[in-house]
Amino acid sequence: MRNTVNWILVACGGILLVAELLLGAVTGFDLALVGVSLVAGGGIGLFFESTKIGLFSSGALALLYFAFFRRWIRSHLTAPGRPTNVDALLGRAGVVTARLAAGDAGRVKISGEEWRAVLAPGAGQAREPGEQITVESVDGVTLTVR
């Protein structure tokens, strides 16, 4: 019976880890880190063959995470004022590598990277390879340029 509880802790922790993966870190890694606490606590309980040690370890690790590390992890996941990769592209200049026309996507090169691009509404005439462009917005992997 002692090991059954510890195996349940390990299994529940694994389920939380899988749930975090399926949700795509929407929970801010809370499920993953609580899952790791359960797995580690259950593993410690299995090592010592003690239900009490397993339950205590799981609880203590989860409490440590919530009390000390959660705020630090959240602050590093969402850093206000820090530009994202998308923000870094806005306003950047580049060169057309494959013809861009209204309603017809082409290719542009920015800082050595090639991107799919479309012309911004009202940008005027088509852009030919070698012409300069400026990034106006980003939608997925497609740049809107002018």
N, C-alpha and C positions, 0 to 999 in steps of 0.2 A: 504493500500500500504506500510505503514511503516514496518509492520511485515513481509511482503513478502520478502523484501530484506534481513532481518535478517535470515529468514528461509532458503533462498538461501545460505547465508554464512554458516549456520550450515550444510546444505546438502552437499555443496562443500567440507567442512572440513571433513565430514564423508567419502566422496568418496576418498579423499586423504589418509585418515587413512587406508581404505580398500586396496587402491593401494599399500601402503607401505607394508602391510601384504602379499599381493600377490607377490610382488617383492622380499620379503625376506630381507629387510634392505639393498638392493643394493645401494640405494640412500644415505646411511649414516644417515638415520632417518630424512632427510630434509622434505620429504613429510609428515611424521607423525607429525612433530613439526609445520609445516606450517598449516596442517590440524587442529591441536589443537588450533592454533592461530585463525583460522577462526571460529571454533566451539565456542571458548570462547568469541570472539568478537561478534558473532551473538547472543550468549546467553545474553551477557551484553546489546546488543541492544534490545533484546526482553524484558529484565527486565525493562529497562527504556523506552520502547516503542518508540525508536528513531532510525531511519535509520542512521543518522549522527554519533551517538554514536557507533552504531554497526560497521559501516565502519571504523571509527577512531580507535576503540579498536582493531579490527582485524589487521589493518595496523600497529598500534603501537606495538602489540605483535609480529607480524612477524618481524618487524624492530629490536626489542630488541633481538630476537633470532639470526638473521643474524649478527647484530652488536656486540653482546657480548658473546653469548653462543655457537654459531656454532663451532668456533675454539676449545673451551674447550671440547665439546662433541666429535669432530673428533679426538682430541689428545688422548682421553680415549678409543676410539673404536679401533684405530690402534696405539698401543704403540710399536715403533721400539725397538728392543733389548729385549723385554719381550717375553719369550718363551710361546708358546701355549701349550695346553694339549698334543697335538701330539708330539711336540718337547720334552716335558718332558719324553716321553716314549723311545725315541731313545737312544740306548746304555744301557738301563736298563736290569738287569738280572732277570730271572724268572725261574719257574719250570714247566716242562711238566706235565699236568694232564690227557690228553688223547693223545694217540700215534700220532706222526707226521711222515709222510712218504712223499717222493717225489710225488707230484701230489695228495696228500690226506691230507686235512686239519685236524688239531687236535685242542687241547685246551691247553693253558698255563695260569699260574697264576703269576701275577706281582703285588706286593704290595697289596695283598689281593683281587685283582680283576681278574676275569677269562676272557680271551679273546680267540677269534677264531684265529688260527695261521696257517701259511704255512711255509715250509722250503724254505730258500733262494736258488736260483739256485747255484749249486756247493757246497751245504752245506754237501754233503756226505750222510751218512747212516741215517736211520730213528732214531727218538728220542723216547724213551720209557718214561712212567710216572716216575717222580722222577728225571729225568736228567735236568741239567742246560741248559738254552738257553740265548741268548742275542738278543734284538730287533734291527733289522737292518733298517726297514722302516715300515710305516703304510699306508694302503690303505683302507679308510673307517673305518670299524670296524674289519679289518683283519690285524694282525701283520705278517710281514715277519721276521723270526728268523733264527739264525745260531747257 
